[in-house]
Amino acid sequence: QVQLVESGGGLVQAGDSLRLSCAASGRTFSLYAMGWFRQAPGKEREFVAAISAGSESTYYKDSVKGRFTISRDDAENTVYLQMHSLKPEDTAVYYCAAGRYVRVQSIGASNAYQYWGQGTQVTVSS
């Protein structure tokens, strides 16, 4: 069982930066692939970024490449999403997710992740 708690969201202006954190419980955090997803009002949840167990690989939604960076600290059981050059279209609730045995082909699929946080709101004003 893994419990996830996100933090770091807020209201910022376009062009600003934010860093989201996701703290995980449990002693097997390092074995999980970790992902960030987001859901804007009236839209479906979408993949943003993911990092494999062991930090060997990272994956990004095309529209955030070069602006967002996912990282993890297995000693602290925490995964981060550093966001730069934020745009109004980045406004959403951001969710952290943990998945065991997530295949590369499924890294962006929400159903590949077994555990989810409650979400943190990110609002970017123009």
C-alpha positions in Angstrom: 0.0 0.0 0.0 1.3 3.4 -0.9 -0.2 6.7 0.1 0.6 9.9 -1.8 0.3 13.5 -0.7 0.9 16.3 -3.2 1.9 19.9 -2.3 3.2 23.0 -3.9 0.3 24.1 -6.0 -0.9 27.7 -6.1 -1.8 30.7 -8.1 0.9 32.2 -10.3 1.3 34.4 -13.3 2.2 33.3 -16.8 5.9 32.8 -17.0 6.3 32.0 -13.4 7.7 28.7 -11.9 6.3 26.2 -9.4 7.7 23.0 -7.9 5.2 20.3 -7.0 6.1 17.7 -4.4 4.6 14.3 -3.8 5.5 12.5 -0.6 4.9 8.8 -0.5 4.5 6.4 2.4 5.9 2.9 2.4 9.3 1.3 2.2 9.1 0.2 -1.4 8.8 3.6 -3.0 12.0 3.1 -5.1 10.3 0.1 -6.8 7.5 2.3 -8.3 7.4 4.3 -11.4 6.0 7.7 -10.6 3.8 9.9 -12.7 2.2 13.3 -12.7 -1.1 13.7 -14.4 -3.4 16.8 -14.5 -7.1 17.5 -15.0 -8.5 20.8 -16.1 -12.2 21.7 -15.6 -14.3 19.9 -18.2 -11.5 17.9 -19.5 -10.2 14.4 -19.1 -7.2 13.6 -16.9 -4.0 13.7 -19.0 -0.5 12.5 -18.6 2.2 15.1 -17.9 5.4 13.4 -16.9 6.7 10.1 -15.5 9.9 8.7 -14.1 10.9 5.1 -14.0 11.9 3.2 -10.9 15.6 3.8 -10.4 15.3 7.2 -12.3 16.7 5.6 -15.5 14.2 7.2 -17.7 11.8 10.2 -17.8 8.9 10.8 -20.1 7.0 14.0 -20.9 3.9 15.2 -22.6 5.0 17.1 -25.7 3.6 20.4 -24.6 5.6 20.5 -21.4 9.0 19.3 -22.7 11.7 21.8 -22.0 9.5 23.5 -19.4 8.8 20.7 -16.8 11.3 18.4 -15.1 10.3 15.3 -13.1 12.7 14.0 -10.5 12.7 11.7 -7.5 14.5 11.3 -4.2 14.1 7.7 -3.1 15.8 8.4 0.2 13.1 11.0 0.9 10.3 9.0 -0.7 9.4 12.1 -2.8 8.9 12.9 -6.4 9.0 16.4 -7.8 7.7 18.2 -10.8 9.6 21.4 -11.5 7.5 23.7 -13.7 9.0 26.7 -15.5 7.5 29.2 -18.0 4.0 28.3 -16.9 1.1 29.1 -19.2 -2.6 29.6 -18.6 -3.2 26.2 -20.3 -1.2 24.5 -17.6 -4.0 25.4 -15.1 -5.4 22.1 -13.7 -5.4 19.9 -10.7 -2.2 18.0 -10.7 -2.1 14.4 -9.4 0.8 12.2 -8.4 0.5 8.5 -9.2 2.6 5.4 -8.3 2.7 2.2 -10.3 4.5 -1.1 -10.1 5.6 -3.0 -13.2 4.6 -0.1 -15.5 5.7 -0.9 -19.0 7.2 1.8 -21.2 4.3 1.4 -23.6 1.9 2.3 -20.7 3.8 5.0 -19.0 1.3 7.6 -20.0 -1.8 5.6 -19.2 -3.6 6.4 -16.0 -4.8 2.8 -15.6 -1.1 1.7 -15.3 -0.9 3.3 -11.9 -2.3 1.8 -8.8 -2.1 4.6 -6.3 -3.1 8.2 -6.5 -2.8 11.4 -4.4 -5.6 13.8 -3.8 -4.3 16.4 -6.1 -3.0 20.0 -5.9 -4.4 22.9 -7.7 -2.2 24.9 -10.1 -3.7 28.1 -11.5 -1.8 30.2 -14.0 -3.2 33.7 -14.7 -2.5 35.5 -18.0 
